[in-house]
Amino acid sequence: MSISPLLFRSVLVLSVFFVLGFLVSSCSFDRQDDSGQTDTVQDDKNIEKIKEILNKQLKGNPKYTIQTSPVNGLYLVIAPPQVLYVSADAKYVINGDISSLQSGENFTKAFRNASRYAAVDAKKNSMIIFSPAKDKIKHTISVFTDMDCFYCQKLHKEISDFNRLGIEVRYLAYPRQGLDSPSYHKSVSVWCADDQKAALTKAKNGEQIPEKKCNDPVKEHFALGNQLGVRGTPAILLENGQLYPGYIPAARLSEALDQVKSKEARK
């Protein structure tokens, strides 16, 4: 799903720097009216108005949520993998992050990461997954991969190490040269194989695999990768929604994942 560039008749995409100019000083997501009371009634009305416009404008009837933001007059719209801000009158949309001038806190980052992960996790039934035993899984990574990419091949050579370290690896297809490229057709054959994991391993090892076609998810994976800003492979998505470009050795990634989990547990 993607938001149409003609989302509203009078859509104006404002830059992040312009947004910073009218941020409120409060870091709270509870907004107040002139009397100091939280104006939930007006918020509810504005949200209903925004929903009405979105339902008319969005294609494909995507799932989305709307909530208040830290800025009066702006509402947070999450339509994975996108995070947008919409004005109370539903005339303007802002595509960018919002930060506090006082604390420097990025209010959008956590929502963007969660939205990114939700969009990828929705494709889990079409992924090729290499996993340790369920009771041994410590971390899960989702990897956009190209069959002919050297560093994708290098990563896959360590797949047993990833699993031994308790890391589940979920592959999505991302043929770097685009659709109808040799790597695209190879990816289709892998995803259409009777034994996907064996076919993927053979393809990564440079072996020939039978050409096959089916109702494959390669185009969907590729489109999602583009939406997320993937520009090279491998691209590794962590469970917290952070996206890392490039190859990371299994041992080093395992250590980093442990640190991330420990840090988040202390929050």
Secondary structure, DSSP 8 states (H G I E B T S, - for coil): ----TTSSTT--B--HHHHHHT--S---S--B-TTS-B-HHHHHHHHHHHHHHHHHH-TT----EEEE-SSTTEEEEEETTEEEEEETTS--EE-S--B-TTT--BTTHHHHHHHHHHHHHTTGGGSEEE---GGG--EEEEEEE-TT-HHHHHHHTTHHHHHHTTEEEEEEE--TT-TTSHHHHHHHHHHTSSSHHHHHHHHHTT-------SS-SHHHHHHHHHHHT--SS-EEE-TTS-EEES---HHHHHHHHHHHHHHHHT-
